[in-house]
Amino acid sequence: MSEHGGDAEQAARAYEDALAEVGFLGRHASPEDETGQLHALRTQLLRLVDALPSTSRPRRQCEHCGGQREVAAVHAQYGAGTAPEFVTSRQRCPLCWGTGLALKLPPVDQRGYIDDT
């Protein structure tokens, strides 16, 4: 692995550690709500990964978003006394947190809680 690939792997690990540390995983966690520290770490990781050829990246791409960093999401919008309107938008991938890389995070159970068994 090149020096830059090692830097990207180190940045990925720092990002994973920060996600686990702030408890930003589970059912109601949203990549859109990341804190300033998480934003800075993700930005650094993306900068390092984007500087590498795809064949030199330290991790495989996220299987959920195909490395695109975003996924389609359906949201219901409710008006006063009207039926909900369903709108499709793009949001950061909830599995890779918008990095496009396979992250090594604690497993989450079906209820959305960290599975620490």
SULLIN-V294553 format. One record per pair of residues at least 4 apart in sequence whose ideal C-beta (glycine too) atoms are under 8 Angstrom apart, sorted by the first residue. I is the first residue (numbers start at 1). GAP is how many residues later the second one is. Records with the same first field share a line. If there is no record, write none. Layout:
I->GAP, GAP
//
This chain:
1->4, 5, 8, 55, 57
2->4, 50, 54
3->4
4->4, 44, 47, 48, 52
5->4, 47, 51, 52, 53
6->4, 52
7->4, 41
8->4, 37, 40, 41, 44, 49, 50
9->4, 49, 50
10->4
11->4, 30, 33, 34, 37
12->4, 33, 46, 47, 87, 89, 91
13->4
14->4, 27, 31
15->4, 23, 26, 27, 30, 82, 84, 88
16->4, 87, 88, 89
17->4
18->4, 19, 20, 23
19->5, 6, 19, 78, 84, 86
20->5, 85, 86
22->13, 15, 16
24->5, 9, 10, 11, 14
25->4, 80, 81, 83, 89
26->82, 86, 87, 88
27->81, 84, 85, 86
28->84
29->4, 65, 83
30->61, 64
31->60, 61, 62, 63, 66, 67
32->59, 60
34->4, 5, 8, 63
35->4
36->4
37->4
38->4
39->4
40->4
41->4
42->4, 55, 56, 57
43->4
44->4
45->4, 54, 56
46->4, 53
47->4
48->4
49->8, 9, 50, 51, 52
52->4, 5
53->4
57->4, 44
58->43
59->42, 43, 44
60->41, 42
61->5, 6, 39, 40, 41
62->4, 5, 7, 31, 33, 34, 37, 38, 39, 40, 41
63->32, 39
64->7, 29, 30, 31, 32
65->4, 5, 6, 28, 30, 31, 35
67->33, 34
68->25, 32
69->23, 24, 27, 29, 30, 31
70->20, 21, 22, 23, 28
71->19, 20, 21, 22, 23
72->16, 17, 18
73->15, 16, 17, 18
74->12, 13, 14
75->11, 12, 13, 14
76->8, 9, 10, 11
77->7, 8, 9, 10
78->4, 6, 7
79->6
92->5, 6
93->4, 5, 7
95->8
96->4, 5, 6, 7
97->6
99->4
106->8, 9, 10
107->7, 8
108->4, 5, 6, 7
109->4, 5, 6
//
